[in-house]
Amino acid sequence: MATLKVTIAGKEFSLTVDESTHNEVLAAVELINQKIQQHQHQFKVDVKDALAMCALEFATHNGQLQKVALEWEQAQTEIDTLHTTLQSAESI
């Protein structure tokens, strides 16, 4: 574990992260700060509103990713079933 200091929306946070996720956390912080600036510029809102918009955007994307992951898992199950059926048919 490593301690990492990051700044989000001008506020510093001290985080304890697994060393294997260090770069991913830094990339996430950079993305959050970029999105905050984008929302502030585009919609002329304060930091608090921009953060709320970021949270909504990230939550929406997370929901979409979960849906895709579930669809992929279902497709993989169907492929495995077909593979088993083909193997059974070949042995007849």
PyMOL CGO cylinders between C-alpha atoms (Angstrom):
from pymol import cmd
from pymol.cgo import CYLINDER

trace = [
    CYLINDER, 0.00, 0.00, 0.00, 1.14, 3.53, -0.75, 0.3, 1, 1, 1, 1, 1, 1,
    CYLINDER, 1.14, 3.53, -0.75, 0.00, 6.97, 0.29, 0.3, 1, 1, 1, 1, 1, 1,
    CYLINDER, 0.00, 6.97, 0.29, -0.87, 9.19, -2.63, 0.3, 1, 1, 1, 1, 1, 1,
    CYLINDER, -0.87, 9.19, -2.63, -1.69, 12.89, -2.49, 0.3, 1, 1, 1, 1, 1, 1,
    CYLINDER, -1.69, 12.89, -2.49, -4.07, 14.06, -5.19, 0.3, 1, 1, 1, 1, 1, 1,
    CYLINDER, -4.07, 14.06, -5.19, -5.89, 17.29, -5.93, 0.3, 1, 1, 1, 1, 1, 1,
    CYLINDER, -5.89, 17.29, -5.93, -9.47, 17.22, -7.15, 0.3, 1, 1, 1, 1, 1, 1,
    CYLINDER, -9.47, 17.22, -7.15, -11.29, 20.48, -7.86, 0.3, 1, 1, 1, 1, 1, 1,
    CYLINDER, -11.29, 20.48, -7.86, -8.59, 22.40, -6.05, 0.3, 1, 1, 1, 1, 1, 1,
    CYLINDER, -8.59, 22.40, -6.05, -8.82, 20.35, -2.85, 0.3, 1, 1, 1, 1, 1, 1,
    CYLINDER, -8.82, 20.35, -2.85, -6.01, 18.04, -1.76, 0.3, 1, 1, 1, 1, 1, 1,
    CYLINDER, -6.01, 18.04, -1.76, -6.75, 14.49, -0.63, 0.3, 1, 1, 1, 1, 1, 1,
    CYLINDER, -6.75, 14.49, -0.63, -4.44, 11.91, 0.87, 0.3, 1, 1, 1, 1, 1, 1,
    CYLINDER, -4.44, 11.91, 0.87, -5.31, 8.41, -0.28, 0.3, 1, 1, 1, 1, 1, 1,
    CYLINDER, -5.31, 8.41, -0.28, -3.99, 4.99, 0.60, 0.3, 1, 1, 1, 1, 1, 1,
    CYLINDER, -3.99, 4.99, 0.60, -3.90, 2.91, -2.57, 0.3, 1, 1, 1, 1, 1, 1,
    CYLINDER, -3.90, 2.91, -2.57, -2.54, -0.42, -3.65, 0.3, 1, 1, 1, 1, 1, 1,
    CYLINDER, -2.54, -0.42, -3.65, 0.68, 0.22, -5.53, 0.3, 1, 1, 1, 1, 1, 1,
    CYLINDER, 0.68, 0.22, -5.53, -0.69, -1.71, -8.52, 0.3, 1, 1, 1, 1, 1, 1,
    CYLINDER, -0.69, -1.71, -8.52, -3.49, 0.86, -8.91, 0.3, 1, 1, 1, 1, 1, 1,
    CYLINDER, -3.49, 0.86, -8.91, -1.33, 3.97, -8.44, 0.3, 1, 1, 1, 1, 1, 1,
    CYLINDER, -1.33, 3.97, -8.44, -1.31, 4.95, -12.13, 0.3, 1, 1, 1, 1, 1, 1,
    CYLINDER, -1.31, 4.95, -12.13, -5.01, 4.22, -12.56, 0.3, 1, 1, 1, 1, 1, 1,
    CYLINDER, -5.01, 4.22, -12.56, -5.87, 6.47, -9.61, 0.3, 1, 1, 1, 1, 1, 1,
    CYLINDER, -5.87, 6.47, -9.61, -3.75, 9.29, -11.04, 0.3, 1, 1, 1, 1, 1, 1,
    CYLINDER, -3.75, 9.29, -11.04, -5.41, 8.86, -14.44, 0.3, 1, 1, 1, 1, 1, 1,
    CYLINDER, -5.41, 8.86, -14.44, -8.85, 8.95, -12.78, 0.3, 1, 1, 1, 1, 1, 1,
    CYLINDER, -8.85, 8.95, -12.78, -7.96, 12.13, -10.90, 0.3, 1, 1, 1, 1, 1, 1,
    CYLINDER, -7.96, 12.13, -10.90, -6.78, 13.73, -14.15, 0.3, 1, 1, 1, 1, 1, 1,
    CYLINDER, -6.78, 13.73, -14.15, -10.00, 12.72, -15.90, 0.3, 1, 1, 1, 1, 1, 1,
    CYLINDER, -10.00, 12.72, -15.90, -12.14, 14.09, -13.07, 0.3, 1, 1, 1, 1, 1, 1,
    CYLINDER, -12.14, 14.09, -13.07, -10.32, 17.42, -13.13, 0.3, 1, 1, 1, 1, 1, 1,
    CYLINDER, -10.32, 17.42, -13.13, -10.63, 17.63, -16.92, 0.3, 1, 1, 1, 1, 1, 1,
    CYLINDER, -10.63, 17.63, -16.92, -14.36, 16.91, -16.73, 0.3, 1, 1, 1, 1, 1, 1,
    CYLINDER, -14.36, 16.91, -16.73, -14.83, 19.52, -13.99, 0.3, 1, 1, 1, 1, 1, 1,
    CYLINDER, -14.83, 19.52, -13.99, -13.13, 22.16, -16.13, 0.3, 1, 1, 1, 1, 1, 1,
    CYLINDER, -13.13, 22.16, -16.13, -15.13, 21.06, -19.18, 0.3, 1, 1, 1, 1, 1, 1,
    CYLINDER, -15.13, 21.06, -19.18, -18.45, 21.34, -17.33, 0.3, 1, 1, 1, 1, 1, 1,
    CYLINDER, -18.45, 21.34, -17.33, -17.52, 24.68, -15.76, 0.3, 1, 1, 1, 1, 1, 1,
    CYLINDER, -17.52, 24.68, -15.76, -16.58, 26.11, -19.14, 0.3, 1, 1, 1, 1, 1, 1,
    CYLINDER, -16.58, 26.11, -19.14, -19.47, 24.60, -21.11, 0.3, 1, 1, 1, 1, 1, 1,
    CYLINDER, -19.47, 24.60, -21.11, -22.28, 25.22, -18.62, 0.3, 1, 1, 1, 1, 1, 1,
    CYLINDER, -22.28, 25.22, -18.62, -20.89, 28.17, -16.62, 0.3, 1, 1, 1, 1, 1, 1,
    CYLINDER, -20.89, 28.17, -16.62, -21.42, 26.42, -13.28, 0.3, 1, 1, 1, 1, 1, 1,
    CYLINDER, -21.42, 26.42, -13.28, -19.45, 26.45, -10.03, 0.3, 1, 1, 1, 1, 1, 1,
    CYLINDER, -19.45, 26.45, -10.03, -17.20, 23.61, -8.86, 0.3, 1, 1, 1, 1, 1, 1,
    CYLINDER, -17.20, 23.61, -8.86, -19.92, 21.98, -6.75, 0.3, 1, 1, 1, 1, 1, 1,
    CYLINDER, -19.92, 21.98, -6.75, -22.33, 21.79, -9.70, 0.3, 1, 1, 1, 1, 1, 1,
    CYLINDER, -22.33, 21.79, -9.70, -19.55, 20.60, -12.00, 0.3, 1, 1, 1, 1, 1, 1,
    CYLINDER, -19.55, 20.60, -12.00, -18.72, 17.82, -9.53, 0.3, 1, 1, 1, 1, 1, 1,
    CYLINDER, -18.72, 17.82, -9.53, -22.38, 16.78, -9.42, 0.3, 1, 1, 1, 1, 1, 1,
    CYLINDER, -22.38, 16.78, -9.42, -22.47, 16.68, -13.22, 0.3, 1, 1, 1, 1, 1, 1,
    CYLINDER, -22.47, 16.68, -13.22, -19.29, 14.59, -13.24, 0.3, 1, 1, 1, 1, 1, 1,
    CYLINDER, -19.29, 14.59, -13.24, -20.78, 12.15, -10.73, 0.3, 1, 1, 1, 1, 1, 1,
    CYLINDER, -20.78, 12.15, -10.73, -23.89, 11.76, -12.88, 0.3, 1, 1, 1, 1, 1, 1,
    CYLINDER, -23.89, 11.76, -12.88, -21.82, 11.29, -16.03, 0.3, 1, 1, 1, 1, 1, 1,
    CYLINDER, -21.82, 11.29, -16.03, -19.54, 8.68, -14.42, 0.3, 1, 1, 1, 1, 1, 1,
    CYLINDER, -19.54, 8.68, -14.42, -22.47, 6.82, -12.84, 0.3, 1, 1, 1, 1, 1, 1,
    CYLINDER, -22.47, 6.82, -12.84, -24.25, 6.70, -16.20, 0.3, 1, 1, 1, 1, 1, 1,
    CYLINDER, -24.25, 6.70, -16.20, -21.13, 5.35, -17.91, 0.3, 1, 1, 1, 1, 1, 1,
    CYLINDER, -21.13, 5.35, -17.91, -20.67, 2.81, -15.14, 0.3, 1, 1, 1, 1, 1, 1,
    CYLINDER, -20.67, 2.81, -15.14, -24.24, 1.58, -15.63, 0.3, 1, 1, 1, 1, 1, 1,
    CYLINDER, -24.24, 1.58, -15.63, -23.64, 1.25, -19.37, 0.3, 1, 1, 1, 1, 1, 1,
    CYLINDER, -23.64, 1.25, -19.37, -20.43, -0.70, -18.76, 0.3, 1, 1, 1, 1, 1, 1,
    CYLINDER, -20.43, -0.70, -18.76, -22.20, -3.03, -16.34, 0.3, 1, 1, 1, 1, 1, 1,
    CYLINDER, -22.20, -3.03, -16.34, -24.88, -3.68, -18.96, 0.3, 1, 1, 1, 1, 1, 1,
    CYLINDER, -24.88, -3.68, -18.96, -22.25, -4.46, -21.62, 0.3, 1, 1, 1, 1, 1, 1,
    CYLINDER, -22.25, -4.46, -21.62, -20.37, -6.72, -19.20, 0.3, 1, 1, 1, 1, 1, 1,
    CYLINDER, -20.37, -6.72, -19.20, -23.57, -8.65, -18.45, 0.3, 1, 1, 1, 1, 1, 1,
    CYLINDER, -23.57, -8.65, -18.45, -24.34, -9.01, -22.17, 0.3, 1, 1, 1, 1, 1, 1,
    CYLINDER, -24.34, -9.01, -22.17, -20.79, -10.23, -22.78, 0.3, 1, 1, 1, 1, 1, 1,
    CYLINDER, -20.79, -10.23, -22.78, -21.09, -12.74, -19.94, 0.3, 1, 1, 1, 1, 1, 1,
    CYLINDER, -21.09, -12.74, -19.94, -24.37, -14.04, -21.38, 0.3, 1, 1, 1, 1, 1, 1,
    CYLINDER, -24.37, -14.04, -21.38, -22.82, -14.34, -24.84, 0.3, 1, 1, 1, 1, 1, 1,
    CYLINDER, -22.82, -14.34, -24.84, -19.85, -16.23, -23.36, 0.3, 1, 1, 1, 1, 1, 1,
    CYLINDER, -19.85, -16.23, -23.36, -22.25, -18.63, -21.65, 0.3, 1, 1, 1, 1, 1, 1,
    CYLINDER, -22.25, -18.63, -21.65, -24.03, -19.24, -24.96, 0.3, 1, 1, 1, 1, 1, 1,
    CYLINDER, -24.03, -19.24, -24.96, -20.70, -19.83, -26.71, 0.3, 1, 1, 1, 1, 1, 1,
    CYLINDER, -20.70, -19.83, -26.71, -19.66, -22.32, -24.03, 0.3, 1, 1, 1, 1, 1, 1,
    CYLINDER, -19.66, -22.32, -24.03, -22.99, -24.13, -24.41, 0.3, 1, 1, 1, 1, 1, 1,
    CYLINDER, -22.99, -24.13, -24.41, -22.58, -24.30, -28.19, 0.3, 1, 1, 1, 1, 1, 1,
    CYLINDER, -22.58, -24.30, -28.19, -19.01, -25.53, -27.82, 0.3, 1, 1, 1, 1, 1, 1,
    CYLINDER, -19.01, -25.53, -27.82, -20.15, -28.32, -25.47, 0.3, 1, 1, 1, 1, 1, 1,
    CYLINDER, -20.15, -28.32, -25.47, -22.97, -29.25, -27.86, 0.3, 1, 1, 1, 1, 1, 1,
    CYLINDER, -22.97, -29.25, -27.86, -20.54, -29.41, -30.80, 0.3, 1, 1, 1, 1, 1, 1,
    CYLINDER, -20.54, -29.41, -30.80, -18.14, -31.60, -28.84, 0.3, 1, 1, 1, 1, 1, 1,
    CYLINDER, -18.14, -31.60, -28.84, -21.00, -33.94, -27.94, 0.3, 1, 1, 1, 1, 1, 1,
    CYLINDER, -21.00, -33.94, -27.94, -22.13, -34.07, -31.58, 0.3, 1, 1, 1, 1, 1, 1,
    CYLINDER, -22.13, -34.07, -31.58, -18.59, -34.90, -32.77, 0.3, 1, 1, 1, 1, 1, 1,
    CYLINDER, -18.59, -34.90, -32.77, -18.38, -37.86, -30.44, 0.3, 1, 1, 1, 1, 1, 1,
    CYLINDER, -18.38, -37.86, -30.44, -21.55, -39.45, -31.84, 0.3, 1, 1, 1, 1, 1, 1,
]
cmd.load_cgo(trace, "trace")
